[in-house]
Amino acid sequence: MPWYNGDYPPSYKNQPVKIREKATEIANALLEEGTEEGIAIATGLKKAREHFKKEKERSKKKDSE
């Protein structure tokens, strides 16, 4: 079942909005590829956190140059 704005897995409820939106985007893409729902939810959240962590690190590096 794909998720949309305001309709997302309960495990995303307490996540910051930007992480929740990115995780939903990733999970939906995984569902389209045939990934099981539970795995798509967990992977979406993990990859969204990684995405923003890397983005923050790039920003810090750029600021220190």
CHARMM internal coordinates of N, CA and C (Angstrom, degrees):
IC EDIT
DIST 1 N 1 CA 1.4510
DIST 1 CA 1 C 1.5263
ANGL 1 N 1 CA 1 C 108.99
DIST 1 C 2 N 1.2993
ANGL 1 CA 1 C 2 N 118.16
DIHE 1 N 1 CA 1 C 2 N 117.56
DIST 2 N 2 CA 1.4706
ANGL 1 C 2 N 2 CA 120.10
DIHE 1 CA 1 C 2 N 2 CA 178.70
DIST 2 CA 2 C 1.5320
ANGL 2 N 2 CA 2 C 110.70
DIHE 1 C 2 N 2 CA 2 C -71.55
DIST 2 C 3 N 1.3200
ANGL 2 CA 2 C 3 N 115.08
DIHE 2 N 2 CA 2 C 3 N 152.22
DIST 3 N 3 CA 1.4600
ANGL 2 C 3 N 3 CA 121.25
DIHE 2 CA 2 C 3 N 3 CA -179.04
DIST 3 CA 3 C 1.5216
ANGL 3 N 3 CA 3 C 109.28
DIHE 2 C 3 N 3 CA 3 C -111.65
DIST 3 C 4 N 1.3228
ANGL 3 CA 3 C 4 N 115.04
DIHE 3 N 3 CA 3 C 4 N 153.91
DIST 4 N 4 CA 1.4581
ANGL 3 C 4 N 4 CA 121.59
DIHE 3 CA 3 C 4 N 4 CA -178.44
DIST 4 CA 4 C 1.5165
ANGL 4 N 4 CA 4 C 109.52
DIHE 3 C 4 N 4 CA 4 C -134.81
DIST 4 C 5 N 1.3218
ANGL 4 CA 4 C 5 N 116.23
DIHE 4 N 4 CA 4 C 5 N 179.65
DIST 5 N 5 CA 1.4553
ANGL 4 C 5 N 5 CA 122.77
DIHE 4 CA 4 C 5 N 5 CA -179.39
DIST 5 CA 5 C 1.5305
ANGL 5 N 5 CA 5 C 110.54
DIHE 4 C 5 N 5 CA 5 C -52.29
DIST 5 C 6 N 1.3047
ANGL 5 CA 5 C 6 N 116.15
DIHE 5 N 5 CA 5 C 6 N 121.23
DIST 6 N 6 CA 1.4587
ANGL 5 C 6 N 6 CA 120.94
DIHE 5 CA 5 C 6 N 6 CA 179.53
DIST 6 CA 6 C 1.5136
ANGL 6 N 6 CA 6 C 113.75
DIHE 5 C 6 N 6 CA 6 C 85.02
DIST 6 C 7 N 1.3165
ANGL 6 CA 6 C 7 N 117.58
DIHE 6 N 6 CA 6 C 7 N -14.24
DIST 7 N 7 CA 1.4613
ANGL 6 C 7 N 7 CA 122.68
DIHE 6 CA 6 C 7 N 7 CA 178.60
DIST 7 CA 7 C 1.5162
ANGL 7 N 7 CA 7 C 107.04
DIHE 6 C 7 N 7 CA 7 C -119.40
DIST 7 C 8 N 1.3169
ANGL 7 CA 7 C 8 N 115.56
DIHE 7 N 7 CA 7 C 8 N 98.23
DIST 8 N 8 CA 1.4587
ANGL 7 C 8 N 8 CA 120.43
DIHE 7 CA 7 C 8 N 8 CA -175.66
DIST 8 CA 8 C 1.5287
ANGL 8 N 8 CA 8 C 108.44
DIHE 7 C 8 N 8 CA 8 C -141.15
DIST 8 C 9 N 1.3252
ANGL 8 CA 8 C 9 N 117.30
DIHE 8 N 8 CA 8 C 9 N 165.81
DIST 9 N 9 CA 1.4644
ANGL 8 C 9 N 9 CA 119.91
DIHE 8 CA 8 C 9 N 9 CA -179.62
DIST 9 CA 9 C 1.5342
ANGL 9 N 9 CA 9 C 111.31
DIHE 8 C 9 N 9 CA 9 C -60.30
DIST 9 C 10 N 1.3256
ANGL 9 CA 9 C 10 N 117.59
DIHE 9 N 9 CA 9 C 10 N 144.07
DIST 10 N 10 CA 1.4668
ANGL 9 C 10 N 10 CA 120.92
DIHE 9 CA 9 C 10 N 10 CA 179.90
DIST 10 CA 10 C 1.5305
ANGL 10 N 10 CA 10 C 113.66
DIHE 9 C 10 N 10 CA 10 C -55.60
DIST 10 C 11 N 1.3158
ANGL 10 CA 10 C 11 N 117.78
DIHE 10 N 10 CA 10 C 11 N -30.60
DIST 11 N 11 CA 1.4682
ANGL 10 C 11 N 11 CA 119.98
DIHE 10 CA 10 C 11 N 11 CA -179.51
DIST 11 CA 11 C 1.5308
ANGL 11 N 11 CA 11 C 112.07
DIHE 10 C 11 N 11 CA 11 C -68.43
DIST 11 C 12 N 1.3113
ANGL 11 CA 11 C 12 N 117.96
DIHE 11 N 11 CA 11 C 12 N -12.62
DIST 12 N 12 CA 1.4624
ANGL 11 C 12 N 12 CA 121.99
DIHE 11 CA 11 C 12 N 12 CA 178.18
DIST 12 CA 12 C 1.5325
ANGL 12 N 12 CA 12 C 111.70
DIHE 11 C 12 N 12 CA 12 C -91.30
DIST 12 C 13 N 1.3224
ANGL 12 CA 12 C 13 N 117.56
DIHE 12 N 12 CA 12 C 13 N -7.93
DIST 13 N 13 CA 1.4634
ANGL 12 C 13 N 13 CA 123.18
DIHE 12 CA 12 C 13 N 13 CA -171.37
DIST 13 CA 13 C 1.5291
ANGL 13 N 13 CA 13 C 114.03
DIHE 12 C 13 N 13 CA 13 C -51.46
DIST 13 C 14 N 1.3093
ANGL 13 CA 13 C 14 N 118.19
DIHE 13 N 13 CA 13 C 14 N -46.78
DIST 14 N 14 CA 1.4653
ANGL 13 C 14 N 14 CA 121.03
DIHE 13 CA 13 C 14 N 14 CA -174.21
DIST 14 CA 14 C 1.5257
ANGL 14 N 14 CA 14 C 113.90
DIHE 13 C 14 N 14 CA 14 C -94.68
DIST 14 C 15 N 1.3024
ANGL 14 CA 14 C 15 N 116.93
DIHE 14 N 14 CA 14 C 15 N 12.89
DIST 15 N 15 CA 1.4624
ANGL 14 C 15 N 15 CA 120.88
DIHE 14 CA 14 C 15 N 15 CA 179.04
DIST 15 CA 15 C 1.5280
ANGL 15 N 15 CA 15 C 109.53
DIHE 14 C 15 N 15 CA 15 C -84.74
DIST 15 C 16 N 1.3354
ANGL 15 CA 15 C 16 N 117.20
DIHE 15 N 15 CA 15 C 16 N 151.15
DIST 16 N 16 CA 1.4726
ANGL 15 C 16 N 16 CA 119.13
DIHE 15 CA 15 C 16 N 16 CA 173.44
DIST 16 CA 16 C 1.5335
ANGL 16 N 16 CA 16 C 109.73
DIHE 15 C 16 N 16 CA 16 C -57.45
DIST 16 C 17 N 1.3124
ANGL 16 CA 16 C 17 N 116.33
DIHE 16 N 16 CA 16 C 17 N 149.70
DIST 17 N 17 CA 1.4613
ANGL 16 C 17 N 17 CA 121.80
DIHE 16 CA 16 C 17 N 17 CA -174.58
DIST 17 CA 17 C 1.5249
ANGL 17 N 17 CA 17 C 112.18
DIHE 16 C 17 N 17 CA 17 C -54.21
DIST 17 C 18 N 1.3337
ANGL 17 CA 17 C 18 N 118.09
DIHE 17 N 17 CA 17 C 18 N -46.14
DIST 18 N 18 CA 1.4619
ANGL 17 C 18 N 18 CA 119.57
DIHE 17 CA 17 C 18 N 18 CA -176.40
DIST 18 CA 18 C 1.5287
ANGL 18 N 18 CA 18 C 111.22
DIHE 17 C 18 N 18 CA 18 C -64.61
DIST 18 C 19 N 1.3259
ANGL 18 CA 18 C 19 N 117.63
DIHE 18 N 18 CA 18 C 19 N -36.93
DIST 19 N 19 CA 1.4684
ANGL 18 C 19 N 19 CA 120.24
DIHE 18 CA 18 C 19 N 19 CA 177.99
DIST 19 CA 19 C 1.5229
ANGL 19 N 19 CA 19 C 109.50
DIHE 18 C 19 N 19 CA 19 C -70.55
DIST 19 C 20 N 1.3258
ANGL 19 CA 19 C 20 N 116.89
DIHE 19 N 19 CA 19 C 20 N -42.68
DIST 20 N 20 CA 1.4674
ANGL 19 C 20 N 20 CA 120.86
DIHE 19 CA 19 C 20 N 20 CA 179.61
DIST 20 CA 20 C 1.5292
ANGL 20 N 20 CA 20 C 111.00
DIHE 19 C 20 N 20 CA 20 C -60.34
DIST 20 C 21 N 1.3262
ANGL 20 CA 20 C 21 N 117.13
DIHE 20 N 20 CA 20 C 21 N -44.19
DIST 21 N 21 CA 1.4660
ANGL 20 C 21 N 21 CA 120.39
DIHE 20 CA 20 C 21 N 21 CA -179.65
DIST 21 CA 21 C 1.5259
ANGL 21 N 21 CA 21 C 111.63
DIHE 20 C 21 N 21 CA 21 C -65.57
DIST 21 C 22 N 1.3288
ANGL 21 CA 21 C 22 N 117.14
DIHE 21 N 21 CA 21 C 22 N -43.07
DIST 22 N 22 CA 1.4683
ANGL 21 C 22 N 22 CA 120.86
DIHE 21 CA 21 C 22 N 22 CA 179.53
DIST 22 CA 22 C 1.5250
ANGL 22 N 22 CA 22 C 110.10
DIHE 21 C 22 N 22 CA 22 C -66.78
DIST 22 C 23 N 1.3342
ANGL 22 CA 22 C 23 N 117.24
DIHE 22 N 22 CA 22 C 23 N -41.76
DIST 23 N 23 CA 1.4631
ANGL 22 C 23 N 23 CA 121.19
DIHE 22 CA 22 C 23 N 23 CA 179.32
DIST 23 CA 23 C 1.5255
ANGL 23 N 23 CA 23 C 110.63
DIHE 22 C 23 N 23 CA 23 C -62.43
DIST 23 C 24 N 1.3213
ANGL 23 CA 23 C 24 N 116.87
DIHE 23 N 23 CA 23 C 24 N -40.28
DIST 24 N 24 CA 1.4602
ANGL 23 C 24 N 24 CA 121.29
DIHE 23 CA 23 C 24 N 24 CA 178.32
DIST 24 CA 24 C 1.5233
ANGL 24 N 24 CA 24 C 110.32
DIHE 23 C 24 N 24 CA 24 C -64.33
DIST 24 C 25 N 1.3180
ANGL 24 CA 24 C 25 N 116.76
DIHE 24 N 24 CA 24 C 25 N -42.64
DIST 25 N 25 CA 1.4700
ANGL 24 C 25 N 25 CA 121.75
DIHE 24 CA 24 C 25 N 25 CA 177.74
DIST 25 CA 25 C 1.5337
ANGL 25 N 25 CA 25 C 110.67
DIHE 24 C 25 N 25 CA 25 C -59.63
DIST 25 C 26 N 1.3179
ANGL 25 CA 25 C 26 N 116.45
DIHE 25 N 25 CA 25 C 26 N -46.81
DIST 26 N 26 CA 1.4669
ANGL 25 C 26 N 26 CA 121.14
DIHE 25 CA 25 C 26 N 26 CA -178.99
DIST 26 CA 26 C 1.5250
ANGL 26 N 26 CA 26 C 110.41
DIHE 25 C 26 N 26 CA 26 C -66.37
DIST 26 C 27 N 1.3389
ANGL 26 CA 26 C 27 N 116.79
DIHE 26 N 26 CA 26 C 27 N -45.66
DIST 27 N 27 CA 1.4661
ANGL 26 C 27 N 27 CA 120.71
DIHE 26 CA 26 C 27 N 27 CA -179.42
DIST 27 CA 27 C 1.5256
ANGL 27 N 27 CA 27 C 111.10
DIHE 26 C 27 N 27 CA 27 C -61.16
DIST 27 C 28 N 1.3244
ANGL 27 CA 27 C 28 N 117.64
DIHE 27 N 27 CA 27 C 28 N -41.06
DIST 28 N 28 CA 1.4655
ANGL 27 C 28 N 28 CA 120.51
DIHE 27 CA 27 C 28 N 28 CA 178.00
DIST 28 CA 28 C 1.5243
ANGL 28 N 28 CA 28 C 111.34
DIHE 27 C 28 N 28 CA 28 C -62.60
DIST 28 C 29 N 1.3257
ANGL 28 CA 28 C 29 N 116.87
DIHE 28 N 28 CA 28 C 29 N -40.71
DIST 29 N 29 CA 1.4677
ANGL 28 C 29 N 29 CA 120.43
DIHE 28 CA 28 C 29 N 29 CA 178.27
DIST 29 CA 29 C 1.5282
ANGL 29 N 29 CA 29 C 110.19
DIHE 28 C 29 N 29 CA 29 C -63.28
DIST 29 C 30 N 1.3208
ANGL 29 CA 29 C 30 N 116.45
DIHE 29 N 29 CA 29 C 30 N -40.55
DIST 30 N 30 CA 1.4668
ANGL 29 C 30 N 30 CA 120.21
DIHE 29 CA 29 C 30 N 30 CA 178.84
DIST 30 CA 30 C 1.5258
ANGL 30 N 30 CA 30 C 111.16
DIHE 29 C 30 N 30 CA 30 C -65.68
DIST 30 C 31 N 1.3279
ANGL 30 CA 30 C 31 N 116.98
DIHE 30 N 30 CA 30 C 31 N -39.05
DIST 31 N 31 CA 1.4615
ANGL 30 C 31 N 31 CA 120.48
DIHE 30 CA 30 C 31 N 31 CA 177.65
DIST 31 CA 31 C 1.5284
ANGL 31 N 31 CA 31 C 110.89
DIHE 30 C 31 N 31 CA 31 C -61.69
DIST 31 C 32 N 1.3222
ANGL 31 CA 31 C 32 N 116.33
DIHE 31 N 31 CA 31 C 32 N -41.13
DIST 32 N 32 CA 1.4674
ANGL 31 C 32 N 32 CA 120.58
DIHE 31 CA 31 C 32 N 32 CA 178.49
DIST 32 CA 32 C 1.5198
ANGL 32 N 32 CA 32 C 111.60
DIHE 31 C 32 N 32 CA 32 C -61.93
DIST 32 C 33 N 1.3432
ANGL 32 CA 32 C 33 N 116.23
DIHE 32 N 32 CA 32 C 33 N -29.44
DIST 33 N 33 CA 1.4622
ANGL 32 C 33 N 33 CA 121.09
DIHE 32 CA 32 C 33 N 33 CA 179.02
DIST 33 CA 33 C 1.5232
ANGL 33 N 33 CA 33 C 111.97
DIHE 32 C 33 N 33 CA 33 C -82.64
DIST 33 C 34 N 1.3363
ANGL 33 CA 33 C 34 N 116.99
DIHE 33 N 33 CA 33 C 34 N -4.45
DIST 34 N 34 CA 1.4533
ANGL 33 C 34 N 34 CA 120.48
DIHE 33 CA 33 C 34 N 34 CA 177.79
DIST 34 CA 34 C 1.5165
ANGL 34 N 34 CA 34 C 115.76
DIHE 33 C 34 N 34 CA 34 C 98.30
DIST 34 C 35 N 1.3188
ANGL 34 CA 34 C 35 N 117.17
DIHE 34 N 34 CA 34 C 35 N 9.42
DIST 35 N 35 CA 1.4612
ANGL 34 C 35 N 35 CA 121.26
DIHE 34 CA 34 C 35 N 35 CA 178.59
DIST 35 CA 35 C 1.5273
ANGL 35 N 35 CA 35 C 109.41
DIHE 34 C 35 N 35 CA 35 C -70.14
DIST 35 C 36 N 1.3292
ANGL 35 CA 35 C 36 N 116.87
DIHE 35 N 35 CA 35 C 36 N 144.32
DIST 36 N 36 CA 1.4627
ANGL 35 C 36 N 36 CA 121.14
DIHE 35 CA 35 C 36 N 36 CA 177.54
DIST 36 CA 36 C 1.5256
ANGL 36 N 36 CA 36 C 110.09
DIHE 35 C 36 N 36 CA 36 C -63.43
DIST 36 C 37 N 1.3269
ANGL 36 CA 36 C 37 N 115.98
DIHE 36 N 36 CA 36 C 37 N 148.65
DIST 37 N 37 CA 1.4609
ANGL 36 C 37 N 37 CA 121.45
DIHE 36 CA 36 C 37 N 37 CA -174.76
DIST 37 CA 37 C 1.5302
ANGL 37 N 37 CA 37 C 113.19
DIHE 36 C 37 N 37 CA 37 C -56.64
DIST 37 C 38 N 1.3142
ANGL 37 CA 37 C 38 N 118.59
DIHE 37 N 37 CA 37 C 38 N -48.28
DIST 38 N 38 CA 1.4673
ANGL 37 C 38 N 38 CA 121.58
DIHE 37 CA 37 C 38 N 38 CA -178.28
DIST 38 CA 38 C 1.5163
ANGL 38 N 38 CA 38 C 112.44
DIHE 37 C 38 N 38 CA 38 C -60.85
DIST 38 C 39 N 1.3209
ANGL 38 CA 38 C 39 N 115.83
DIHE 38 N 38 CA 38 C 39 N -40.77
DIST 39 N 39 CA 1.4677
ANGL 38 C 39 N 39 CA 120.60
DIHE 38 CA 38 C 39 N 39 CA 178.99
DIST 39 CA 39 C 1.5242
ANGL 39 N 39 CA 39 C 109.99
DIHE 38 C 39 N 39 CA 39 C -69.65
DIST 39 C 40 N 1.3272
ANGL 39 CA 39 C 40 N 117.11
DIHE 39 N 39 CA 39 C 40 N -39.75
DIST 40 N 40 CA 1.4643
ANGL 39 C 40 N 40 CA 121.09
DIHE 39 CA 39 C 40 N 40 CA 179.06
DIST 40 CA 40 C 1.5265
ANGL 40 N 40 CA 40 C 110.75
DIHE 39 C 40 N 40 CA 40 C -62.14
DIST 40 C 41 N 1.3251
ANGL 40 CA 40 C 41 N 117.00
DIHE 40 N 40 CA 40 C 41 N -40.52
DIST 41 N 41 CA 1.4666
ANGL 40 C 41 N 41 CA 121.15
DIHE 40 CA 40 C 41 N 41 CA 179.72
DIST 41 CA 41 C 1.5250
ANGL 41 N 41 CA 41 C 110.45
DIHE 40 C 41 N 41 CA 41 C -63.35
DIST 41 C 42 N 1.3234
ANGL 41 CA 41 C 42 N 116.18
DIHE 41 N 41 CA 41 C 42 N -50.86
DIST 42 N 42 CA 1.4702
ANGL 41 C 42 N 42 CA 120.48
DIHE 41 CA 41 C 42 N 42 CA -178.09
DIST 42 CA 42 C 1.5242
ANGL 42 N 42 CA 42 C 111.62
DIHE 41 C 42 N 42 CA 42 C -64.42
DIST 42 C 43 N 1.3147
ANGL 42 CA 42 C 43 N 116.78
DIHE 42 N 42 CA 42 C 43 N -44.20
DIST 43 N 43 CA 1.4606
ANGL 42 C 43 N 43 CA 121.11
DIHE 42 CA 42 C 43 N 43 CA -179.08
DIST 43 CA 43 C 1.5241
ANGL 43 N 43 CA 43 C 110.82
DIHE 42 C 43 N 43 CA 43 C -66.35
DIST 43 C 44 N 1.3187
ANGL 43 CA 43 C 44 N 116.80
DIHE 43 N 43 CA 43 C 44 N -40.84
DIST 44 N 44 CA 1.4606
ANGL 43 C 44 N 44 CA 120.72
DIHE 43 CA 43 C 44 N 44 CA 178.46
DIST 44 CA 44 C 1.5132
ANGL 44 N 44 CA 44 C 112.00
DIHE 43 C 44 N 44 CA 44 C -58.14
DIST 44 C 45 N 1.3220
ANGL 44 CA 44 C 45 N 116.11
DIHE 44 N 44 CA 44 C 45 N -44.92
DIST 45 N 45 CA 1.4631
ANGL 44 C 45 N 45 CA 120.31
DIHE 44 CA 44 C 45 N 45 CA -179.64
DIST 45 CA 45 C 1.5229
ANGL 45 N 45 CA 45 C 111.21
DIHE 44 C 45 N 45 CA 45 C -67.29
DIST 45 C 46 N 1.3128
ANGL 45 CA 45 C 46 N 116.63
DIHE 45 N 45 CA 45 C 46 N -43.85
DIST 46 N 46 CA 1.4661
ANGL 45 C 46 N 46 CA 120.62
DIHE 45 CA 45 C 46 N 46 CA -179.74
DIST 46 CA 46 C 1.5264
ANGL 46 N 46 CA 46 C 110.95
DIHE 45 C 46 N 46 CA 46 C -61.75
DIST 46 C 47 N 1.3220
ANGL 46 CA 46 C 47 N 116.90
DIHE 46 N 46 CA 46 C 47 N -47.19
DIST 47 N 47 CA 1.4624
ANGL 46 C 47 N 47 CA 120.65
DIHE 46 CA 46 C 47 N 47 CA -177.61
DIST 47 CA 47 C 1.5307
ANGL 47 N 47 CA 47 C 111.75
DIHE 46 C 47 N 47 CA 47 C -69.31
DIST 47 C 48 N 1.3189
ANGL 47 CA 47 C 48 N 117.63
DIHE 47 N 47 CA 47 C 48 N -33.61
DIST 48 N 48 CA 1.4703
ANGL 47 C 48 N 48 CA 120.56
DIHE 47 CA 47 C 48 N 48 CA 177.14
DIST 48 CA 48 C 1.5256
ANGL 48 N 48 CA 48 C 110.26
DIHE 47 C 48 N 48 CA 48 C -64.91
DIST 48 C 49 N 1.3270
ANGL 48 CA 48 C 49 N 116.75
DIHE 48 N 48 CA 48 C 49 N -43.35
DIST 49 N 49 CA 1.4666
ANGL 48 C 49 N 49 CA 119.91
DIHE 48 CA 48 C 49 N 49 CA 177.58
DIST 49 CA 49 C 1.5235
ANGL 49 N 49 CA 49 C 110.63
DIHE 48 C 49 N 49 CA 49 C -62.16
DIST 49 C 50 N 1.3340
ANGL 49 CA 49 C 50 N 116.45
DIHE 49 N 49 CA 49 C 50 N -43.22
DIST 50 N 50 CA 1.4688
ANGL 49 C 50 N 50 CA 120.71
DIHE 49 CA 49 C 50 N 50 CA 178.71
DIST 50 CA 50 C 1.5297
ANGL 50 N 50 CA 50 C 110.59
DIHE 49 C 50 N 50 CA 50 C -61.64
DIST 50 C 51 N 1.3232
ANGL 50 CA 50 C 51 N 115.89
DIHE 50 N 50 CA 50 C 51 N -42.43
DIST 51 N 51 CA 1.4667
ANGL 50 C 51 N 51 CA 121.32
DIHE 50 CA 50 C 51 N 51 CA -179.12
DIST 51 CA 51 C 1.5313
ANGL 51 N 51 CA 51 C 110.72
DIHE 50 C 51 N 51 CA 51 C -57.28
DIST 51 C 52 N 1.3208
ANGL 51 CA 51 C 52 N 116.80
DIHE 51 N 51 CA 51 C 52 N -49.27
DIST 52 N 52 CA 1.4610
ANGL 51 C 52 N 52 CA 119.75
DIHE 51 CA 51 C 52 N 52 CA -176.86
DIST 52 CA 52 C 1.5220
ANGL 52 N 52 CA 52 C 112.17
DIHE 51 C 52 N 52 CA 52 C -74.94
DIST 52 C 53 N 1.3114
ANGL 52 CA 52 C 53 N 117.45
DIHE 52 N 52 CA 52 C 53 N -28.29
DIST 53 N 53 CA 1.4643
ANGL 52 C 53 N 53 CA 119.97
DIHE 52 CA 52 C 53 N 53 CA 175.18
DIST 53 CA 53 C 1.5283
ANGL 53 N 53 CA 53 C 109.49
DIHE 52 C 53 N 53 CA 53 C -65.49
DIST 53 C 54 N 1.3374
ANGL 53 CA 53 C 54 N 117.00
DIHE 53 N 53 CA 53 C 54 N -45.06
DIST 54 N 54 CA 1.4659
ANGL 53 C 54 N 54 CA 121.08
DIHE 53 CA 53 C 54 N 54 CA 178.58
DIST 54 CA 54 C 1.5231
ANGL 54 N 54 CA 54 C 110.39
DIHE 53 C 54 N 54 CA 54 C -64.69
DIST 54 C 55 N 1.3257
ANGL 54 CA 54 C 55 N 116.23
DIHE 54 N 54 CA 54 C 55 N -40.76
DIST 55 N 55 CA 1.4646
ANGL 54 C 55 N 55 CA 120.48
DIHE 54 CA 54 C 55 N 55 CA 179.27
DIST 55 CA 55 C 1.5294
ANGL 55 N 55 CA 55 C 110.31
DIHE 54 C 55 N 55 CA 55 C -61.13
DIST 55 C 56 N 1.3215
ANGL 55 CA 55 C 56 N 116.97
DIHE 55 N 55 CA 55 C 56 N -41.64
DIST 56 N 56 CA 1.4633
ANGL 55 C 56 N 56 CA 121.82
DIHE 55 CA 55 C 56 N 56 CA 179.38
DIST 56 CA 56 C 1.5291
ANGL 56 N 56 CA 56 C 110.48
DIHE 55 C 56 N 56 CA 56 C -65.62
DIST 56 C 57 N 1.3320
ANGL 56 CA 56 C 57 N 116.95
DIHE 56 N 56 CA 56 C 57 N -41.60
DIST 57 N 57 CA 1.4645
ANGL 56 C 57 N 57 CA 121.14
DIHE 56 CA 56 C 57 N 57 CA 179.04
DIST 57 CA 57 C 1.5290
ANGL 57 N 57 CA 57 C 111.04
DIHE 56 C 57 N 57 CA 57 C -64.45
DIST 57 C 58 N 1.3304
ANGL 57 CA 57 C 58 N 117.05
DIHE 57 N 57 CA 57 C 58 N -41.09
DIST 58 N 58 CA 1.4723
ANGL 57 C 58 N 58 CA 120.56
DIHE 57 CA 57 C 58 N 58 CA 177.58
DIST 58 CA 58 C 1.5195
ANGL 58 N 58 CA 58 C 110.49
DIHE 57 C 58 N 58 CA 58 C -62.97
DIST 58 C 59 N 1.3120
ANGL 58 CA 58 C 59 N 116.30
DIHE 58 N 58 CA 58 C 59 N -40.54
DIST 59 N 59 CA 1.4550
ANGL 58 C 59 N 59 CA 120.98
DIHE 58 CA 58 C 59 N 59 CA -179.98
DIST 59 CA 59 C 1.5314
ANGL 59 N 59 CA 59 C 111.02
DIHE 58 C 59 N 59 CA 59 C -64.97
DIST 59 C 60 N 1.3273
ANGL 59 CA 59 C 60 N 116.70
DIHE 59 N 59 CA 59 C 60 N -42.51
DIST 60 N 60 CA 1.4689
ANGL 59 C 60 N 60 CA 120.72
DIHE 59 CA 59 C 60 N 60 CA 177.97
DIST 60 CA 60 C 1.5198
ANGL 60 N 60 CA 60 C 110.68
DIHE 59 C 60 N 60 CA 60 C -62.68
DIST 60 C 61 N 1.3215
ANGL 60 CA 60 C 61 N 115.95
DIHE 60 N 60 CA 60 C 61 N -43.37
DIST 61 N 61 CA 1.4612
ANGL 60 C 61 N 61 CA 120.92
DIHE 60 CA 60 C 61 N 61 CA -179.07
DIST 61 CA 61 C 1.5292
ANGL 61 N 61 CA 61 C 110.14
DIHE 60 C 61 N 61 CA 61 C -63.07
DIST 61 C 62 N 1.3211
ANGL 61 CA 61 C 62 N 116.02
DIHE 61 N 61 CA 61 C 62 N -42.84
DIST 62 N 62 CA 1.4591
ANGL 61 C 62 N 62 CA 121.14
DIHE 61 CA 61 C 62 N 62 CA -179.94
DIST 62 CA 62 C 1.5283
ANGL 62 N 62 CA 62 C 110.66
DIHE 61 C 62 N 62 CA 62 C -64.59
DIST 62 C 63 N 1.3288
ANGL 62 CA 62 C 63 N 117.18
DIHE 62 N 62 CA 62 C 63 N -39.19
DIST 63 N 63 CA 1.4681
ANGL 62 C 63 N 63 CA 121.49
DIHE 62 CA 62 C 63 N 63 CA 179.94
DIST 63 CA 63 C 1.5198
ANGL 63 N 63 CA 63 C 112.40
DIHE 62 C 63 N 63 CA 63 C -67.45
DIST 63 C 64 N 1.3286
ANGL 63 CA 63 C 64 N 117.40
DIHE 63 N 63 CA 63 C 64 N -31.51
DIST 64 N 64 CA 1.4657
ANGL 63 C 64 N 64 CA 120.60
DIHE 63 CA 63 C 64 N 64 CA -177.40
DIST 64 CA 64 C 1.5288
ANGL 64 N 64 CA 64 C 112.91
DIHE 63 C 64 N 64 CA 64 C -82.59
DIST 64 C 65 N 1.3070
ANGL 64 CA 64 C 65 N 117.60
DIHE 64 N 64 CA 64 C 65 N -9.44
DIST 65 N 65 CA 1.4811
ANGL 64 C 65 N 65 CA 120.36
DIHE 64 CA 64 C 65 N 65 CA -179.44
DIST 65 CA 65 C 1.5004
ANGL 65 N 65 CA 65 C 112.25
DIHE 64 C 65 N 65 CA 65 C -83.04
END
COOR INIT
IC SEED 1 N 1 CA 1 C
IC BUILD
